[in-house]
């Protein structure tokens, strides 16, 4: 098999280098691996910023009265920036980072289809992030990440809200360019002989996500243009006093933003498929079902947007949107059952990556079930805009997306850096995160059912006990994040060499050095026909051949006899 | 062409196609907004005079014709007939320029200026489309300048093809807008 890629003069300079320096990651480059790391590190930075903001939110909510902030507007600004940063500057770019780093490697290619465009898409993010944060200091970016008019138009006088909207515009452009690049890369740069149904499931997930990105994000661009015109050019598209319609924005916004929920979670599904299969040494159960269900989710995701407006929607439209919203649980359920089928009877190794993947599986199911509850109109009318909704989407986006990101970091860190992450720290990180996460977000279900509205700084005194539990757990959750941040840096200095394929995985990114050379592979990589065909004689022979070419999958110093590595280095069983 | 060059060309073609499918959604968004606003109008819109109807119709015919000339130009360069290519490409630019001139006039002088919200979305749509026509029209002009110096041949005409494909996008987007703004 031969790789089919164009020559890339832009990264030729790196060819001579044996080792990249830290400063290389702060420069313009067209190497997809460096861009992938740039995405990841940038989004981790914004994760800290967004996390710090929500710590202030939870500090404020420790008591029923105003403490930290002086008024509701300041509180609005805090959660507005928290939500926006976490969505547009943490989860979405972090998954783009995984995609950038892994898609060409998994396809045996030298780079993305358009390396320059790839770099350009990334470099739009830092200025947009800075603009958004400056908007916070300019004030009045306070309308939530949903930016509903008239709060975002008539009642946000400062420049902050305009800067917020422009920043989202730029981030949307970045997403679209990235999505275009992924689609072209997956369509045209698969190695000879690799059919769509031989691609790793992460690639399927990135493909489905990119389809949503390129179809939905331009719709938001149109809406944002009108919102900005309302703010700066005197138009009145969303001003009821002059004939405008605030619900128009809600329709336009959610036509993008509900599919965007899947932009934020489908790549996590892809990561989960890789991690669960590899760390249980078992072939993926229902490969085609998992692959195609991502596309079904992408398609049906465009038909559910109005469930965010059950309280304001024409009553006759409620039932159709209730049905479509419930139908989308079917492809999601197919995935969940397929993952359970994947690990069932496998040789499960509870590495940090696997623990986080299992954490995803358990917590995301709770978020999914509360999602089906919210899809039911009678229930939604009761808990609309309460903490039940806050709980639901954090179970999906933290319990799902963030735990998947952690699983992916522990799984691919050895490939990216060449070093193993500290497993003991990884497990401490997992258990603190898992428990603190649950006690942060699960009590919110109760608060919502009891009637506590979201987005308020002052609440009824009877809610204080539950809010205190939530806030204290949130502080622990916040602190737990520093364990992984420390581990990421500490493991670099500890230098426990990973070897090319420490997990003995079958996908192509492991069929090269760790970290990979500038052009990814020394020769023409040979892909294994079933990327998850663990437990077969053919897979065992494939890995044997790989070891002959690249050396031991992991160095002898990492054999289980070394206590520190006992958990990290799997015995070559099951393949 | 080498295998790598062929792949690079295939990538570019796929990119433009996917971009067209993607970016048309902005125009669809504006169409949805326009129809929503029109559906909620308190008073009827002013009737168009025959002249007010005929001018945008002629502009629409001009831009559709420019699509045919762009296609003919591309066919000519594929056969290495540079003279035919230049004349057809030039005609494309002239037709596009005529369309754009009419659009600029309509932006400033149209019967909906006093209709409040509908007038606003009308101008946003005309203006938004014109911005795309200017940007891609500028590409057409650049191609023309390069072509005069013999930059393109039957083996190397990606710049022409990209310009033509993007111009087709401008045409399709306008036809979509025209149907909504003038026919239904």
Interface residues (C-beta under 8 A of the other chain):
Chain A: X4 X5 X6 X7 X113 X114 X176 X179 X180 X181 X183 X184 X187 X188 X189 X214 X215 X216 X217 X218 X219 X221 X222 X223 X225 X226 X229 X235 X236 X237 X242 X243 X244 X245 X248 X251 X252
Chain B: X3 X4 X5 X7 X8 X10 X11 X14 X15 X18 X19 X21 X22 X23 X24 X25 X26 X27 X28 X29 X30 X32 X33 X36 X37 X40 X41 X42 X116 X117 X120 X121 X124 X128
